[in-house]
Amino acid sequence: MKVFADRLFNVLENHRREIAQQWCKAVMQNPRTPAFNNFPEEELLKRGGFFYKNLTKMYFGEKPYTEVRKYFSEYAEVGFQNKIPLHELLYAMILMRRHLWLYAEVQAPFLSAMDHQQAIETINKTIRIFDHGIYVVTQKYCELEKQ
């Protein structure tokens, strides 16, 4: 799994801004995320790039769920402070994940038949990170609403 993950995160590191730009465009134009239209584009790009940079830490960290909790708690706080509805924050996360895989998929030399099992394992671990992130965002957002 490590070889495939290394290649994926190498692509992510080298093309973080482009992936963030694609995500930014999608989140600003998607009818499911209208609250993001109020954000300055450069701020969204910064946030998207920051996420993709931190995804590497979350994935390879010794305690990835500590990193997940830290990043996504802040994501929830910023969203709450900017009055972005919870369902839109969660959908923006879905778009983050989607744009990561869409970009990786376009990289033709990225995958080979021998990488198939490693790809599945890497995708599964990445999905677990996002699933845990969704839980953290929901939990933190609800805590903030109660305050």
C-alpha positions as CSV (number, residue, x, y, z in Angstrom):
1,M,0.0,0.0,0.0
2,K,2.9,2.4,0.8
3,V,4.2,2.6,-2.8
4,F,0.7,3.6,-4.2
5,A,0.0,5.9,-1.3
6,D,3.4,7.6,-1.8
7,R,2.6,8.2,-5.5
8,L,-0.8,9.5,-4.7
9,F,0.4,11.9,-2.1
10,N,3.3,12.9,-4.3
11,V,0.7,13.9,-6.9
12,L,-1.2,15.7,-4.2
13,E,1.8,17.6,-3.0
14,N,2.9,18.6,-6.4
15,H,-0.6,19.6,-7.6
16,R,-2.2,20.8,-4.4
17,R,-3.1,24.2,-5.8
18,E,-4.7,22.8,-9.0
19,I,-6.8,20.4,-7.0
20,A,-7.8,23.1,-4.6
21,Q,-8.7,25.3,-7.6
22,Q,-11.0,22.6,-9.0
23,W,-12.6,22.1,-5.6
24,C,-13.0,25.8,-5.1
25,K,-14.8,26.2,-8.5
26,A,-17.0,23.2,-7.7
27,V,-18.0,24.3,-4.2
28,M,-18.7,27.9,-5.4
29,Q,-20.9,26.7,-8.3
30,N,-22.6,23.7,-6.8
31,P,-26.3,24.3,-5.9
32,R,-25.8,22.2,-2.8
33,T,-23.3,24.6,-1.3
34,P,-24.7,28.1,-1.9
35,A,-23.2,29.5,1.4
36,F,-19.8,29.1,-0.1
37,N,-20.6,31.8,-2.7
38,N,-20.1,34.4,0.0
39,F,-16.4,33.4,0.5
40,P,-13.7,35.2,-1.3
41,E,-12.2,32.8,-3.9
42,E,-8.7,33.3,-2.6
43,E,-9.8,32.3,1.0
44,L,-11.4,29.1,-0.4
45,L,-8.3,28.3,-2.3
46,K,-6.2,28.8,0.8
47,R,-8.5,26.5,2.8
48,G,-8.6,23.8,0.0
49,G,-4.8,23.9,-0.3
50,F,-4.5,23.7,3.5
51,F,-6.7,20.7,3.6
52,Y,-4.8,18.8,0.9
53,K,-1.6,19.6,2.6
54,N,-2.9,18.3,5.9
55,L,-4.4,15.2,4.3
56,T,-0.8,13.9,3.9
57,K,-0.2,14.3,7.7
58,M,-3.5,12.7,8.5
59,Y,-2.8,9.7,6.2
60,F,0.8,9.0,7.2
61,G,0.7,10.2,10.8
62,E,1.4,7.9,13.7
63,K,-1.9,8.8,15.2
64,P,-3.9,9.9,12.1
65,Y,-7.2,10.3,14.0
66,T,-5.6,12.9,16.3
67,E,-4.7,14.9,13.2
68,V,-8.2,14.3,11.7
69,R,-9.8,15.6,14.9
70,K,-7.6,18.6,15.0
71,Y,-8.1,19.6,11.4
72,F,-11.8,18.9,11.1
73,S,-12.7,20.5,14.5
74,E,-11.2,23.7,13.1
75,Y,-13.0,23.2,9.8
76,A,-16.3,23.0,11.8
77,E,-15.5,26.0,13.9
78,V,-14.7,28.2,10.8
79,G,-17.8,27.0,9.0
80,F,-20.0,27.6,12.1
81,Q,-18.5,31.1,12.6
82,N,-19.2,31.9,8.9
83,K,-22.8,30.6,9.3
84,I,-22.4,27.8,6.8
85,P,-25.0,25.2,7.4
86,L,-23.8,21.8,8.5
87,H,-25.1,20.0,5.5
88,E,-23.1,22.4,3.2
89,L,-19.9,21.9,5.2
90,L,-20.3,18.1,4.8
91,Y,-21.0,18.3,1.1
92,A,-17.9,20.5,0.6
93,M,-16.0,17.7,2.3
94,I,-17.5,15.2,-0.2
95,L,-16.4,17.5,-3.0
96,M,-12.8,17.6,-1.4
97,R,-12.6,13.9,-1.5
98,R,-14.1,13.7,-5.0
99,H,-11.7,16.2,-6.5
100,L,-8.7,14.4,-5.0
101,W,-9.7,11.2,-6.7
102,L,-10.7,12.9,-9.9
103,Y,-7.3,14.5,-10.2
104,A,-5.5,11.3,-9.4
105,E,-7.5,9.4,-11.9
106,V,-6.5,11.8,-14.7
107,Q,-2.9,11.0,-14.0
108,A,-2.6,8.2,-16.6
109,P,0.8,6.8,-15.5
110,F,-0.4,6.9,-11.9
111,L,-2.1,3.5,-12.0
112,S,-1.0,0.1,-13.3
113,A,-2.6,-3.3,-13.0
114,M,-0.1,-4.2,-10.3
115,D,-1.3,-1.3,-8.2
116,H,-4.9,-2.4,-8.0
117,Q,-4.8,-3.9,-4.5
118,Q,-2.7,-1.0,-3.2
119,A,-5.1,1.5,-4.7
120,I,-8.1,-0.2,-3.0
121,E,-6.3,-0.1,0.3
122,T,-5.3,3.5,-0.1
123,I,-8.8,4.6,-1.2
124,N,-10.3,2.7,1.8
125,K,-8.0,4.5,4.3
126,T,-8.6,7.8,2.7
127,I,-12.4,7.2,2.9
128,R,-12.0,6.3,6.6
129,I,-10.3,9.6,7.2
130,F,-13.1,11.5,5.6
131,D,-15.7,9.4,7.4
132,H,-14.1,10.2,10.7
133,G,-13.8,13.8,9.6
134,I,-17.6,13.9,8.9
135,Y,-18.2,12.6,12.4
136,V,-15.9,15.2,14.0
137,V,-17.4,18.1,12.0
138,T,-20.9,17.0,13.0
139,Q,-20.0,16.6,16.6
140,K,-18.1,19.9,16.8
141,Y,-20.8,21.8,14.9
142,C,-23.5,20.5,17.3
143,E,-21.4,21.5,20.3
144,L,-21.0,25.0,18.9
145,E,-24.8,25.3,18.3
146,K,-25.5,24.4,21.9
147,Q,-23.2,27.2,23.2
